[in-house]
């Protein structure tokens, strides 16, 4: 099969691609390169899906495959199609045949419809969503046979792949095994391997018959039986291993896409969560604001009136406090009434004990005279003597204690809340947009794919262990002696050569 041309329209990043891939004998290689996201992988996808078709599951899936630029220009699909067309040549009965395969997809009545046309040697094979069941089945079978004859889908991944998409899973020995198993299946080479095993089993039976000792024959037979049982188990494990590799190979692209989609969904869910947290924070702030307004209304006297009154009378109160402070400063060395009484009593006691006056001193009168003398000597007049000490302290606390009007803070909160509440409908609509953008895919395939990768490693280890045991058994079997007859046995001699012959034949065919 030789690909001559690929045409793609409205497919992924390609609005319109028409690429000639013909080569000449002296220049047989085409190199395709470019930066990330420029469409290299999409080119291989276009070739692959032009050959084997797109499986578009829904209108949303169609939209994901449709060129975004055309969507914006046309404000939708507007009856536009996704078109994939490939020109190639293939050998039929030693003659090169020209083929043109075109696949077109469009949305009609909220349903994705398909049209397929294969042109070959002047004949056209056409089928699609509008074809009758019998016509579709007949022409689809012809088209699939032609494609399979040129490049079976099982082998396409070894020719149509982007090196950047190669998985860690598909290591060299694994991809070699995949190729070998698929070619064996497609070409029918596996029958030679089966003939080798059959010849090997028959040879073991003949060898056992030629042994003289019964016990030796039984021991040999047991070793052979164990080896054959292990070979069956290895064959079963090999089959499971091949299926696991095939599963990994077939689902690698889907796994990568789902992984990318799940990562994108996780980012979108984080955005939804942040917007929801913003809405909840706004609702919480609103509830706190209403509580603060209610508290202010209940305690409006101390919260609003008293601070306002304090600001009005602050100047007058400061005058009173200043005058009181001057009086207090002037009287700082004056005695209190208690001190005068105590001092007078002690002085009279000393006079009476030491000087023994002729008559008893009038202590209360002396105390009053001391008070009057001290008042007479105090030249600072207290203009605000009518204020008690408690009242002065209350006035001082009223004007000098820092008090903030909560209305100002509440008003600021109200303005901020008005803006946040105004934005809430937009935020809720944004959440809906984010939710609509979620892929809604079933991500169980990711777990299945990763479990399959573990299964591949387990099967590989199990196969290696059993093959090592088989090799050990072959060593034990080779040590057995059996009678070499005097009379030549051409049939036995030929049988000895058959296992290696079929093994070599299968290997040579596979390499060819």
FENLIN-V479124 format. One record per residue. N is the residue number from 1. SS is DSSP state (h for helix, s for strand, l for the rest). OMEGA is omega in whole degrees, 0 to 359 (* if undefined). D_LAST is the distance of its C-alpha to the last C-alpha in Angstrom with 1 decimal. Layout:
N | SS | OMEGA | D_LAST
N | SS | OMEGA | D_LAST
//
This chain:
1 | l | 177 | 16.6
2 | s | 180 | 18.9
3 | s | 184 | 22.0
4 | s | 186 | 25.0
5 | s | 174 | 28.0
6 | s | 179 | 29.3
7 | s | 178 | 32.9
8 | s | 181 | 34.7
9 | s | 179 | 38.4
10 | s | 183 | 40.6
11 | s | 179 | 37.5
12 | l | 183 | 38.2
13 | l | 183 | 39.0
14 | s | 171 | 38.2
15 | s | 174 | 41.3
16 | s | 179 | 39.4
17 | s | 176 | 36.0
18 | s | 190 | 34.7
19 | s | 176 | 31.7
20 | s | 183 | 29.9
21 | l | 180 | 26.3
22 | l | 179 | 25.5
23 | l | 176 | 24.0
24 | s | 183 | 24.2
25 | l | 182 | 21.8
26 | l | 177 | 23.9
27 | s | 190 | 24.2
28 | l | 187 | 20.9
29 | l | 173 | 21.7
30 | l | 176 | 24.4
31 | l | 180 | 26.0
32 | l | 182 | 28.1
33 | l | 180 | 30.8
34 | l | 180 | 34.3
35 | l | 179 | 36.7
36 | l | 177 | 36.8
37 | l | 183 | 37.6
38 | l | 174 | 36.9
39 | l | 180 | 34.3
40 | h | 180 | 30.8
41 | h | 179 | 29.8
42 | h | 178 | 31.7
43 | h | 178 | 29.6
44 | h | 177 | 26.4
45 | h | 181 | 28.5
46 | h | 178 | 29.7
47 | h | 182 | 26.2
48 | h | 184 | 25.2
49 | h | 172 | 28.5
50 | h | 179 | 28.5
51 | h | 191 | 25.4
52 | h | 174 | 26.3
53 | l | 176 | 30.1
54 | l | 174 | 32.7
55 | l | 182 | 34.3
56 | l | 189 | 37.9
57 | l | 185 | 40.1
58 | l | 177 | 43.5
59 | h | 178 | 45.5
60 | h | 178 | 45.5
61 | h | 176 | 41.7
62 | h | 180 | 41.8
63 | h | 179 | 44.3
64 | h | 181 | 42.1
65 | h | 185 | 39.3
66 | s | 182 | 41.8
67 | l | 185 | 42.5
68 | h | 180 | 45.6
69 | h | 179 | 47.1
70 | h | 178 | 47.3
71 | h | 181 | 48.8
72 | h | 181 | 51.6
73 | h | 184 | 52.2
74 | h | 185 | 52.4
75 | l | 181 | 54.0
76 | l | 181 | 51.4
77 | l | 178 | 48.7
78 | l | 178 | 51.1
79 | l | 177 | 48.8
80 | l | 184 | 46.0
81 | l | 163 | 42.4
82 | s | 183 | 39.2
83 | s | 174 | 36.9
84 | s | 182 | 33.1
85 | s | 182 | 31.5
86 | s | 174 | 28.0
87 | s | 179 | 27.0
88 | s | 176 | 23.3
89 | s | 178 | 21.4
90 | s | 182 | 18.7
91 | s | 175 | 17.3
92 | s | 182 | 19.3
93 | l | 176 | 19.1
94 | l | 179 | 17.7
95 | s | 180 | 20.6
96 | s | 183 | 20.8
97 | s | 179 | 23.1
98 | s | 181 | 25.4
99 | s | 169 | 26.2
100 | s | 182 | 28.9
101 | s | 181 | 29.2
102 | s | 176 | 32.5
103 | s | 180 | 33.8
104 | s | 182 | 37.5
105 | s | 177 | 39.5
106 | s | 179 | 43.2
107 | s | 180 | 46.1
108 | l | 181 | 48.4
109 | l | 179 | 51.4
110 | l | 178 | 50.0
111 | l | 180 | 46.7
112 | s | 179 | 43.3
113 | s | 186 | 42.2
114 | s | 175 | 38.8
115 | s | 183 | 37.9
116 | s | 177 | 34.4
117 | s | 175 | 33.8
118 | s | 177 | 30.6
119 | s | 182 | 31.1
120 | s | 176 | 28.8
121 | l | 179 | 29.9
122 | l | 179 | 33.5
123 | s | 178 | 33.3
124 | s | 175 | 34.1
125 | s | 187 | 33.4
126 | s | 171 | 35.9
127 | s | 180 | 36.8
128 | s | 183 | 38.6
129 | l | 181 | 41.3
130 | l | 182 | 43.8
131 | l | 174 | 41.8
132 | l | 184 | 42.9
133 | h | 183 | 41.0
134 | h | 179 | 39.8
135 | h | 181 | 38.7
136 | h | 183 | 37.0
137 | h | 182 | 35.0
138 | h | 182 | 34.0
139 | h | 178 | 33.0
140 | h | 179 | 31.3
141 | h | 179 | 29.1
142 | h | 181 | 28.1
143 | h | 181 | 27.4
144 | h | 178 | 25.3
145 | h | 180 | 23.2
146 | h | 180 | 22.5
147 | h | 181 | 21.6
148 | h | 179 | 19.4
149 | h | 180 | 17.5
150 | h | 179 | 17.0
151 | l | 179 | 16.6
152 | l | 181 | 17.4
153 | h | 180 | 20.0
154 | h | 183 | 18.3
155 | h | 188 | 15.6
156 | h | 184 | 18.1
157 | l | 179 | 19.5
158 | l | 179 | 16.4
159 | l | 181 | 17.0
160 | l | 179 | 20.7
161 | l | 177 | 22.4
162 | l | 183 | 25.3
163 | h | 181 | 24.9
164 | h | 182 | 28.6
165 | h | 182 | 28.0
166 | l | 183 | 25.5
167 | l | 172 | 27.2
168 | l | 182 | 28.1
169 | l | 185 | 26.8
170 | l | 178 | 23.1
171 | l | 190 | 22.5
172 | h | 184 | 19.3
173 | h | 180 | 18.7
174 | h | 180 | 19.7
175 | h | 176 | 17.6
176 | h | 181 | 14.5
177 | h | 177 | 15.8
178 | h | 180 | 16.5
179 | h | 182 | 13.0
180 | h | 182 | 11.7
181 | h | 181 | 14.6
182 | h | 178 | 14.5
183 | h | 176 | 10.9
184 | h | 182 | 12.0
185 | h | 183 | 15.1
186 | h | 185 | 14.1
187 | h | 180 | 11.5
188 | l | 181 | 13.7
189 | l | 184 | 11.5
190 | h | 181 | 14.7
191 | h | 179 | 16.5
192 | h | 176 | 14.8
193 | h | 177 | 16.1
194 | h | 178 | 19.4
195 | h | 177 | 19.6
196 | h | 180 | 19.1
197 | h | 179 | 22.0
198 | h | 179 | 24.1
199 | h | 180 | 23.8
200 | h | 179 | 24.7
201 | h | 179 | 27.7
202 | h | 178 | 28.9
203 | h | 179 | 28.7
204 | h | 178 | 30.8
205 | h | 181 | 33.4
206 | h | 179 | 33.6
207 | h | 180 | 34.2
208 | h | 180 | 36.9
209 | h | 185 | 38.6
210 | l | 179 | 38.9
211 | l | 183 | 40.8
212 | l | 187 | 44.5
213 | l | 182 | 45.9
214 | h | 180 | 46.1
215 | h | 178 | 46.1
216 | h | 180 | 43.1
217 | h | 180 | 41.3
218 | h | 179 | 42.3
219 | h | 179 | 41.2
220 | h | 180 | 37.8
221 | h | 179 | 37.5
222 | h | 179 | 38.3
223 | h | 179 | 35.7
224 | h | 180 | 33.1
225 | h | 178 | 34.3
226 | h | 180 | 34.3
227 | h | 180 | 30.7
228 | h | 178 | 29.6
229 | h | 178 | 31.7
230 | h | 179 | 30.1
231 | h | 176 | 26.6
232 | h | 180 | 27.7
233 | h | 178 | 29.1
234 | h | 179 | 26.0
235 | h | 178 | 24.0
236 | h | 178 | 26.6
237 | h | 177 | 26.6
238 | h | 180 | 22.8
239 | h | 178 | 23.2
240 | h | 180 | 26.1
241 | h | 179 | 24.3
242 | h | 179 | 21.4
243 | h | 179 | 24.2
244 | h | 177 | 26.1
245 | h | 180 | 23.2
246 | h | 177 | 22.6
247 | h | 180 | 26.4
248 | h | 182 | 26.5
249 | h | 183 | 23.8
250 | h | 187 | 25.5
251 | h | 182 | 29.0
252 | h | 181 | 28.6
253 | h | 179 | 29.9
254 | h | 179 | 32.7
255 | h | 180 | 33.6
256 | h | 181 | 34.0
257 | h | 180 | 36.0
258 | h | 179 | 38.2
259 | h | 178 | 38.7
260 | h | 179 | 39.8
261 | h | 179 | 41.9
262 | h | 177 | 43.5
263 | h | 178 | 44.4
264 | h | 178 | 45.9
265 | h | 179 | 47.8
266 | h | 177 | 49.1
267 | h | 180 | 50.4
268 | h | 178 | 52.0
269 | h | 176 | 53.6
270 | h | 178 | 55.0
271 | h | 178 | 56.5
272 | h | 181 | 58.0
273 | h | 180 | 59.4
274 | h | 178 | 61.1
275 | h | 178 | 62.7
276 | h | 178 | 63.9
277 | h | 177 | 65.4
278 | h | 178 | 67.1
279 | h | 180 | 68.6
280 | h | 179 | 69.8
281 | h | 178 | 71.3
282 | h | 179 | 73.2
283 | h | 178 | 74.5
284 | h | 178 | 75.6
285 | h | 178 | 77.4
286 | h | 180 | 79.1
287 | h | 179 | 80.4
288 | h | 179 | 81.7
289 | h | 180 | 83.4
290 | h | 177 | 85.2
291 | h | 180 | 86.3
292 | h | 178 | 87.6
293 | h | 180 | 89.5
294 | h | 179 | 91.0
295 | h | 179 | 92.1
296 | h | 180 | 93.7
297 | h | 181 | 95.6
298 | h | 185 | 97.0
299 | l | 186 | 98.0
300 | h | 181 | 98.8
301 | h | 182 | 102.2
302 | h | 184 | 100.8
303 | h | 187 | 97.6
304 | h | 189 | 99.1
305 | h | 183 | 102.9
306 | h | 176 | 103.8
307 | h | 179 | 101.4
308 | h | 179 | 102.8
309 | h | 181 | 106.4
310 | h | 180 | 105.8
311 | h | 181 | 104.6
312 | h | 186 | 107.8
313 | h | 186 | 110.3
314 | h | 181 | 108.5
315 | h | 180 | 110.9
316 | h | 181 | 114.1
317 | h | 178 | 112.7
318 | h | 176 | 111.8
319 | h | 180 | 115.5
320 | h | 182 | 116.7
321 | h | 179 | 114.3
322 | h | 178 | 115.3
323 | h | 180 | 119.1
324 | h | 180 | 118.5
325 | h | 177 | 116.7
326 | h | 179 | 119.6
327 | h | 181 | 122.1
328 | h | 180 | 120.0
329 | h | 179 | 119.7
330 | h | 182 | 123.5
331 | h | 185 | 124.2
332 | h | 181 | 121.8
333 | h | 179 | 124.9
334 | l | 179 | 127.1
335 | l | 176 | 127.7
336 | l | 179 | 126.8
337 | h | 180 | 129.5
338 | h | 179 | 128.4
339 | h | 178 | 128.6
340 | h | 181 | 132.1
341 | h | 181 | 133.3
342 | h | 181 | 132.0
343 | h | 182 | 133.5
344 | h | 179 | 136.9
345 | h | 181 | 137.2
346 | h | 180 | 136.4
347 | h | 179 | 138.9
348 | h | 181 | 141.7
349 | h | 180 | 141.2
350 | h | 181 | 141.4
351 | h | 183 | 144.7
352 | h | 182 | 146.3
353 | h | 186 | 145.5
354 | h | 187 | 146.6
355 | l | 176 | 149.3
356 | l | 180 | 150.8
357 | l | 184 | 151.9
358 | l | 177 | 155.1
359 | l | 183 | 153.3
360 | l | 181 | 149.9
361 | l | 180 | 147.3
362 | l | 185 | 145.9
363 | h | 180 | 142.1
364 | h | 180 | 140.9
365 | h | 178 | 143.1
366 | h | 180 | 141.7
367 | h | 180 | 138.1
368 | h | 179 | 138.9
369 | h | 179 | 140.5
370 | h | 180 | 137.5
371 | h | 181 | 135.2
372 | h | 179 | 137.5
373 | h | 181 | 137.7
374 | h | 178 | 133.9
375 | h | 181 | 133.5
376 | h | 181 | 136.2
377 | h | 180 | 134.5
378 | l | 185 | 131.1
379 | l | 181 | 131.2
380 | l | 181 | 127.7
381 | l | 178 | 128.1
382 | l | 182 | 125.5
383 | l | 183 | 125.3
384 | l | 182 | 122.8
385 | l | 180 | 124.5
386 | l | 176 | 124.3
387 | l | 175 | 120.6
388 | l | 180 | 119.9
389 | h | 180 | 117.4
390 | h | 180 | 115.0
391 | h | 177 | 115.2
392 | h | 179 | 114.6
393 | h | 179 | 111.4
394 | h | 178 | 110.2
395 | h | 180 | 110.8
396 | h | 180 | 108.9
397 | h | 183 | 105.9
398 | h | 186 | 105.9
399 | h | 186 | 105.6
400 | h | 176 | 103.9
401 | l | 181 | 101.1
402 | l | 180 | 97.8
403 | l | 179 | 97.1
404 | l | 178 | 94.4
405 | l | 183 | 94.6
406 | h | 181 | 91.7
407 | h | 180 | 91.9
408 | h | 179 | 90.4
409 | h | 179 | 87.3
410 | h | 179 | 87.1
411 | h | 176 | 87.3
412 | h | 178 | 84.3
413 | h | 181 | 82.3
414 | h | 180 | 83.3
415 | h | 179 | 82.0
416 | h | 180 | 78.6
417 | h | 179 | 78.3
418 | h | 180 | 79.1
419 | h | 181 | 76.1
420 | h | 180 | 73.8
421 | h | 177 | 74.9
422 | h | 181 | 74.5
423 | h | 185 | 70.8
424 | h | 177 | 70.1
425 | h | 178 | 69.3
426 | h | 180 | 66.8
427 | h | 178 | 65.2
428 | h | 177 | 65.0
429 | h | 177 | 63.3
430 | h | 177 | 60.9
431 | h | 179 | 60.0
432 | h | 178 | 59.2
433 | h | 179 | 57.0
434 | h | 181 | 55.1
435 | h | 178 | 54.8
436 | h | 182 | 53.5
437 | h | 177 | 50.9
438 | l | 184 | 49.5
439 | l | 182 | 46.0
440 | l | 180 | 47.1
441 | l | 174 | 43.5
442 | l | 185 | 42.7
443 | l | 178 | 41.5
444 | h | 180 | 40.7
445 | h | 179 | 37.0
446 | h | 180 | 37.4
447 | h | 179 | 38.6
448 | h | 181 | 36.0
449 | h | 181 | 33.2
450 | h | 175 | 34.7
451 | h | 178 | 35.3
452 | h | 178 | 31.6
453 | h | 176 | 30.8
454 | h | 180 | 33.1
455 | h | 178 | 31.6
456 | h | 179 | 28.1
457 | h | 180 | 29.7
458 | h | 180 | 31.6
459 | h | 180 | 28.7
460 | h | 179 | 26.7
461 | h | 181 | 29.8
462 | h | 178 | 30.3
463 | h | 179 | 26.8
464 | h | 180 | 27.2
465 | h | 182 | 30.6
466 | h | 178 | 29.6
467 | h | 176 | 26.6
468 | h | 178 | 29.1
469 | h | 178 | 31.5
470 | h | 179 | 29.0
471 | h | 178 | 28.2
472 | h | 178 | 32.0
473 | h | 179 | 32.4
474 | h | 177 | 29.8
475 | h | 178 | 31.9
476 | h | 180 | 35.0
477 | h | 183 | 33.5
478 | h | 181 | 32.5
479 | l | 182 | 36.1
480 | l | 176 | 37.4
481 | l | 174 | 38.7
482 | l | 187 | 38.6
483 | l | 174 | 40.3
484 | l | 186 | 38.6
485 | l | 178 | 40.2
486 | l | 181 | 41.8
487 | l | 179 | 40.6
488 | l | 180 | 36.8
489 | l | 183 | 34.7
490 | h | 181 | 31.6
491 | h | 179 | 30.6
492 | h | 179 | 30.7
493 | h | 178 | 28.9
494 | h | 180 | 26.0
495 | h | 178 | 26.1
496 | h | 183 | 25.8
497 | h | 188 | 22.5
498 | h | 182 | 20.9
499 | h | 180 | 20.1
500 | h | 181 | 18.1
501 | h | 181 | 16.4
502 | h | 178 | 15.2
503 | h | 180 | 14.3
504 | h | 181 | 12.1
505 | h | 180 | 10.5
506 | h | 180 | 9.9
507 | h | 181 | 8.5
508 | h | 179 | 6.1
509 | h | 181 | 5.0
510 | h | 179 | 5.4
511 | h | 178 | 3.8
512 | l | * | 0.0
//
